[in-house]
């Protein structure tokens, strides 16, 4: 038996899982069947957008979400009080969240929302807002309800936004930049417990490039010392599941469970702690139930924050850290990076001291504004913005210097012109980890409102 995997079967005091064992639901409906309880349509992206993108809430809504909506969970999980954070830091996190919604949750690739909505309709068939007996009978997300409104579509979008903006889920996704932090045996233990108790568990799949996807686990079976998870994959319609039954497998290895790649994904994360709370009696379940690191280490990986934004999708922006590594982001395969008020955004959480290189390459002539922020719990070290006219194929670069021990951060800008060296692509944009969520941004013309401060370091 692989290390820790025995706890998966032992969760809730049950014996080994048997092949084909149905997840008990206290005598309620039959087990989740993707051919019946999955949607009759598949996940959609740019090529199959049903109507114009849903506008994201204003930035003030996201600021309130961070400052007030995260208050209790942030204090209990991390000893952090969002209401005490400086406005510039709250604004940076709010900007990152808003871009995640605009470019992912509100536009393309609704896997989170589809999984959570299908899960709800399975648990409560009476909640289906259209005249259908199950999700599989819903042929497209905009099928009108009695009111004429596309109620299914709106619920999918709302649940997608909710998942993106939950504090504990947001915090857990930072671990995707540090896969070694994740205890896969602990994750599997709780997936098994939730499936046994409720019939389903919504989980995140990820890979080394920080691409992520959400699926629904509806069956857990022991196989040759490992574990096989039966899946509902929203990228497949209910009918497709009739001829293709997706599964996810973990095999026994000395270091612990190893996930067999599924559609290129190599890791599993379970961030619906509300589901775990209901299925177990441990109490106060959170990200650290699945991590091998202490809260202090995670706090260090959050502050300070370096953020750059550009307001025109005609430029591509590449951000690298002091070690020369691209600042990357967690994104879906259908993320629409051209959308949003700041379509080019890069956010580096837990920024190390040193020089950050920002390269802006124009695909067409435009005038764009870049804002650069360096902030910590003490306030803003740098808040710089500038507007620049750039020609097609021109390249601009700037260097942001984050000091080692206090003092002002600085930004130095230079124009390279047409034919400059091609920048190394950095996949930065809108939703997660030590790096970010967004697409990196721009060129700053001046330093505004900088001040010295002592760099916060958790102990």
C-alpha positions, 0 to 999 in steps of 0.5 A: 500500500502506498504511503498514506493511501490507507487513510483514504479507505479508512476515512469515516471509519469505512473498510476498503473500497470495493470495485463498483461500490456506490457512494452512499447518500443516506437512501437518497437518489441513486449514485451520480451518473454522468450520462444522466446528471451531467449536462447535455452540452459540453463546456464552451469557449471562444468558438462557442460563446453563447452570447456577449461576455457577462460583465464583471462587477465593478472593482469596488465589489471585489475590494469589498469582497477582499476586505469584508467577505474574506474577514473571517476565513482569512483570520481563521486560516492565516491569522490575517486581517484583510480590513487592516491591509493598506488600500493599495494592497487590497486594490491589487488583489481586487484587480487580480480577482476581477481580471480572473473573472473577466478573462475566465469565469465570466467569459470562457471555459466554465468548468468550475461553474458547470461542475458545481451546478451539476452537483447541485442539480444532482443533490436537488433535482427540484432546483433545476430552473427549467422544465427538465428532469435532469441536467442531461436533458438541458441541451444548451446553457441558455435554455430559457426558464419559465421567466424567459431568462437563461437561468441555468447559464446565470447559475453556472456563471455565478458559481464560477465567480463564487469559486474564484473569489472564495478566500480559502480556495484562492489561498489553496490555489497558491500551492499550485506553484509549489506542487511539493507542498501538496499532500496528495494522500490527504487530498485523496482521503477527503475526496473519498470521504466526501464522495462516500457521504454526498455522492460527489466531490468537485476537484481541480486538476493541474499541470506543471504549466499552471493550466487547471481544469475542474471535474466532478468525482462520483466514484472512488475504487481501490485498484491494485493498491492504488485508487481510481476515481470516476469522473464527470468531465464538463468538457464532455457532454452527457451523451459522450460519457455514454461511450467514454467513461473518464477516470483518474488513477493514482498508483502506489509509490514509495513517496506517496500517491502518484497521479497518472496523467489525465489529459495532460494534468498531473496533480489534484487539488480539492478546495471545497472545504465546505463539502469536507466540513459537512462530510467529516467531523474534524472541524475547521477544515482548510487548505493546511489539511492538504499542505505540508507547510505551515501557515507562516511559510504561506504568509511569506509566499503572499507578501510583498506583491508586485503587480503590473497592468496594461489597459490595451490588448494590442500589447503583449507583456512579459514579466520575469523575476530576479532569477530570470524565471517567467512570472506565470499564472494559473489559467484555463485552456480557454482563458480569454486574455484579451478581455477586461479593463486591464487585459494585460496583468501580472501579479507576483505574490511573495516577491523576492528582492531584486530586479523584475524585468517587464517587456512590452511588445506591440502587435499593433500601434496603440496608446496604453497606460501601465500601472506598476505597484509594489506593496506589502502589509506596511503600504505602497513601496511603489505606485507608478503609472504612465501612458505611452504611444507605441508603434507596431512591432516596437518593444519597450522594457522596464526594470522594477527594483524591489529593495532588500531592506526598505527604501523606495522601489524604483522603475527604469524604462527604455524603448528598444524600437522595431526589430528588438529582441523577442522577449521570452514568453511569460504566461502571466494572468488571472488567478493564482499562486506565487505568481498570478492571474492576469497577463503581465503588463507594461511600461511605466513612465514615472514613480508616483507616491513612493515611500520607504517602508520596512519590508514585512517578513512573517516569522 
